[in-house]
Amino acid sequence: MSRNNFFSVLKKEVDRIDQAKTSKRFEKIITGFTKEKSPKAIIGKEKYQVFNSNDYLGLRHNPLLKKAERQVSEIFGTGPGAVRFISGSLKIHRDLEKALAKFHKRDDAMVFSSSFAANLAVLYCLIAGQNKDSLVDNNVIVISDALNHRSIIDGIRVANLPKEQRTIFRHMDPAHLEEVLENNKKNYKRALVVTDGIFSMLGEYQKLKEIRAVVDKYAKEYENGVLLVVDDAHGVGIAGKTGRGVEEIEDVKADVLIGTFGKAFGADGGYVVANQTIIDYLRESAATYIYSNSVPPGTAGAALKAIELLDKSVGKKLLENSREKVIYFKKQMKTAGYLFAVDSSHPIQPVLIGDPIKTSDLVKKLFKKNIIVTNISFPVVPKGRDEIRVQISAVHTKGDIDQLVKAFAEEKNINSL
């Protein structure tokens, strides 16, 4: 009977989520894509414009990446066959890690099955040692930006620090970060500051140069220093003149940079780059690296090809196209009378609606017009800041964008602002 009672609680929780109009489980199943330069998703027998993908450069459909994936799979098979320290460390994995280290100008890199898995393991290991014999202790204050991604939040949680050792600084507020570091400098041997590079719901760029300056200022105030960790999943491959992410835009480096292949690079998997000491330590302690398979070899081959393309003419052209399309979209939407949650130059363009039901209804109406976008509501964003997160790809045509803006304009009366 007790188990059935628990199932009843779960059912009521699902009903509560549905009533709040924040359900996520009703996924649209894409059965394929068209072969156009700007591929359309096929759902049922209909073709849809995709404006909610993280594939910022359109590389997941690039024939060179597909070819690289096939060729590497022919050599190494469809999966790694084991975790890295047993027999799953393939040459393609090391080739990819060397390319990442060179791309980000670091000593070395590690590839994970996802960037979520990277954050879970990396943060845990940098906060506390993995077992009772570890020389790494948890005498640390962890300071996180208030709007950091869920993977960062969970990475901090699994370290199981006392509440007083886990704190936040106000979103994109270096002055508040400095205040927190100042107030804790006599309480802990070291500090760990962690932030998104680009915030996924709004497309905002963290003030990394100012954050770095604060971290450096307090490095000597803590016996074992202050470490800056940046998750730039939405920045690497797309942000900056050459796609090096928020570090390139701000002209500073994090101590530890976490990224992904699953967005601008058009493949899958996560990674971390840092100095050799940190990478060596993580290879010995990061649980989701040691005890979980790496990405399939074909996926690693596609990711490696994406990195290679980014510094060639095709990559530079895609980055230029991305910037041009974002500017065009913003101009057209403002003409149509819509507001944005923030003024972002990133492909993430948050169209502000302000009400969860109106936002959800608008997304449904756009879908009926063969356009796929995503509504974002509380608790992902604050109440009253409900948005439609539009994501522009470098391979979208102006015609695609015009179709999207026209659909928005036809439903303008739903915008409550």
N, C-alpha and C positions, 0 to 999 in steps of 0.2 A: 504493500500500500504506500509506503514512504517514497518508493521510486516513482510511482504514478503521481504522487503529490508534486514531486520535483518536475516531472514532465508537464504538469499543469502550470507550474510557475513559468517554465520556458515558453509555453504556448501563449500565456498572458503577456510575456515580455515581447514576443514577436508581434502580437496584436498591438501593443503599445507603440512599437516602432512604426508599424503600418499606419496607425492613426495619426502619428506625427508627420507622416509624409516624408520620412527619411529612409525608407527601405532601399536596400542595395542588392537584394538577392534575385530580383526579377531581371536577369541578364538577357541582353539581346544576343542571340546566337548568330554569328557571322559564318556563312557557309563558304565564302570565297570572296575574291576581289576581281574587279575588272582589270583589263590589261592596259588601261590608259596611263598617260604620264602622271596624272593625278588619280590614283586608283579609287574606285568607289566600292564600298562594302556591299555584298550581296546578302540580303536577309529575306528568306522566303524566295519570292520571285522578283523582288524589288531591288533597285540600286540606290544606295544612300551616300551622300557626302559625309565624310568623317571629319568632324571638327572637335573631337575630344581625345585625340591620340597624342601620346608623348613622342611620337616618331617625328621629331621636329625637322629633320632633314629629308624625310621620305626614304631613308636608306634601307628599311626592312624589305622593300620591294626592288632594291637595286640589283640588277643582274650580276654585277661583279661580286656582291656579297653572297648571292645565291650560288654562284659558281664556286667561290672559295669554300662555302659550307659543304658543297658536294665533294669537292676534291679532298678536303681534310677528312671527311667521313669515310671516303674510300680507303684512306691510309690507316686511320685509327679506329674505325667502327662508329656506331651510332651513340655510344655512351662511354664514359671513362672506365667502367668496370670495377672500380674500387675507389676508396678515398685516397688522397694524395700520398700519404706516408706508407701505404701498402703497395699498390701497383697502379694507382690512378693518376700519377703525375706524368703527363705526356709532354713531348717536346713542344707541341703547340701551346700548351699552358705556359711553359717558360718563355717561349717566343713572345707570347702576348704580354706577359709580365715585364719582360725587358723593354718592349715597345711602349708600355704604359710609363715605366720609369723614365724613359727618354722623353716621351710626350710631355710629362709633367715636371721634368728636370729634378728627379729624385734618385736616390740610391737604388731603390728596389720597389717591387709591387707584389701584391698577393691578389689572386682571383678567387671570388666566392660564388656560391650558387645564386645569390641575389644581393642587392645592396642592403636589403632589410637584414639578411643574415650577416652581412659585414658589420652593420651598426650594432647588432646584438652582441656579437663576439668582441669586436674591437673595443667598444665602450666598457664592457664588463672587464676585459683584461687590463685596460688602462686604469680602471677604478680599483680593482682588487686582484690579487693573485688567484690562480685557478684552484689551488689546493693548499692544505695546511702547511706544506713544506716550502711554499713559495716565499721568496724574499720580498715580494711586492706586497705591501700592506695597504689597508684602506684608510689610512690617516690622510684623508683628502676631502676637500669641498668641491662638489660638482655644481657648476653654474650653467644653466641652459636657457637659451632664448625662449620667451614665453610662447612663441608660435612654432616651435620646432616640430618636425615630422614625428608621427607615431613611432617609427622605428627607433628614433633617438630616445623618446620617452621610455619605451620598453627596454632599450639597452641599459638605461640608467636603473630602471626598476629591478632588473634581474640581478644587479650587483648587490641588492638588498642592504643598502646603506641605511643607517638611522635617518629619520626625517630631517634632523637638523643639518645633515651633511648634503642634502639635496635641495637646491634652491633655483630660482629663476631670476633672470634680469629682464626688465621690461623690453618688449619687442623693439629691436633695432635701436637700443638706447645705450650707447657706450658709457655714458656718464653714470647710469645706474649700475652697469657692470663694474665700473671702478669703485663705486660705493660698496658693493658687495665684497669685492676683493679687499678693500681697505678694512672693512669691519671684521673680516675673518683671518687676517694675516697672522694673528698671534694664536689662533686656535688650531691650525692644521699645518702639516709639513709641506703640503703641496695643494695645488688647485688644478682643476680640469674645466676648461671653458669649451662648450660645444654649441654649434649653431648650424643651421642650414645656410648654404651659400645663397641659393635662390629659394624663396618660399613658395611652395607648390600651389597654394590656393590663390595667391595674388600676383605671382610673378615679380615680387619685390627682390631687389638685390641687397644683401646684407652690407652694412657699412664696415667692410672687412678691414680696411686700412685703419680706421679708428679703433676697431676691436683689437687689432694686432698691436697698436700703440699702447693700449691699456694693458694688455697681456705682458708686453715687454717691460713696461714700467714696473709691474709688480713681480716680475720673474725673480728678483733678488730679495723680495720681501718674504718669500716662502722658502724654507730650507731646501726643498727639492724642486723648486721652480713652479711655473705655471705652463700648462700644455694647452695649445689651441687645436681643437678638432673641428673640421668643417665637412659637412655632408653636402656635396655640390651635385647631387644627382640630376637636378634640372638645369645645371649650368654647363657641365662638361660636354663638349661636343657641339654646343650651340652658342654659348655666351662668349663675348670677347671677339676681337678681330680675327683670331685664328682658332677660336673654339676651345680655348683653354679654361673657360669658365670664369667664375667670379674672381679668382686669383689674378687672371689677366686683366680684368676690368679695373680692379683695385690696386694692381701692381704690388701685391704682397703675397706671402705664402703662409699656409697653415703648417703646423707641425705634423699633423696627420690629415690627409685628404681622402675622403671616401667618395666614390663615384659609381656610376652604373653604365652598363652597355645597353640597358633595356629602354632607353629613351633616344637621345639624339644619335647614338651609334647604331641604332637599328637592329640590335641583336638581343642578348639577354645575359644576366649575371651581374655581380657587383665586384668592386675592387677597392683596395686601399693602397696608397703610396705614402712613403715616409723615408726617414733615414734608415740605414742598414740595421742599426741596433734595435729600433722599434719593430721593423719587419721580422728580424730574427726572433725576437721575443714573441711576436704574434704567431709565427709559424709553430712555436712550441706550446702555445697556450690557447689560441682561438678555437673554441669548441666547434663552431660551425664550419671551420676549415679542416680541422683534424678528423672529425667524426662524420662529416657529410661530404658526399661526392661534389666535385667541382662541376662546372658547366660541361655539357657534351663537347667533344672535340670539334664537331662541325660548327657549333655556336662560337667556340673560341676562334675558329678560322674566320668566321664572318666578322667578328669583333676586331680581329687583327686587320682585316682588309679595310674596315671602316676607319681605323686610325690612320692607315696608310693614305686613304683617299682624302682625308681632311686637309692634308698639307699639299695636295695636288690641285690643279686648276678646277677639277670638278667639285672638290670640297669648298674651295674659296668661292666659287660661283653659287653654290647652295647657301652658304652663309650670307652672301650678298642678297640672294633672293629672299631669304628669311627676313632680313631687316626691312627690305622694300615692301614685302607683303604685310608685315605687322603695321607699318606706317600707313599703308593704304587702308587696311581694315579699320584702324582707329579713326581715321579721317571720315570714312563712309558712315561708321556707326554714330559718330558725333553729329553728322549731318542728319541722320535719321532720328536724332533726339535722345539717344541713349547715353547713360552715364557709366563710368567704370569705377570699380571699388577703389582702385589705385591707378596712377598713371605709370604703366609699365611699358618698357621697351622689349620685354621678353615675349616669345610666342604665346605664353599664358596671358590671356586677356580676360579679366574678370568683369563681366557685364553685371552691374548692380541692379537687382530687382527689389530686394528688401523684405519679401514675404515668402515663407516656404510654400504655401499653396499656390500662389501666383507663379512662383518660379517653377514648380513642378508642372503646372498646367501649361506654361509656355514651352517647356521642353517637349511635352507631349504633342503640342500643336506643331512644333518644328519637325518632329519626327514624322508627322502626317504629311509634311512637305518634303519628305525624304532627306532630312538633315539630322545628324546625330550630334547632340551636345549633352553636357552633363550639368545637372543642378547641384549646387553645394549649399547645404544648410547646416544649422546648429546640430551637433556640437563641433563640427569641423570648422565653421566660422561662427562668430558671435551672433546672437539673436538680432534680427533686424538688418543683418548684412548678407542676406541670402543672395546668391549670385548664380549666374550661368558662366561656367568656366569654358571659354572658347579657346581652343589651341590651334594656332595657325602653323601650317607646314610649309616648308620651302617649295614643295611641289604643288601646292594649291595654285590654281590659276586665278587671275583677276575675275574671270567669269564665275569661278567657284565662290569667291568671296562676295561678288555682287549678288549671287543667288542667296547666300546666307543673309546678307544685309537686307535684301528685299523681303525675305521671310520674317525677319525681326520687325521691319517697318510695318508690315501688314498686321502685326499683332501689337502695335505700339501702345494701344489703350490698356494693355495689361501692366505696363510699367507704372509702378506706384509712385515713382519719384518725379 
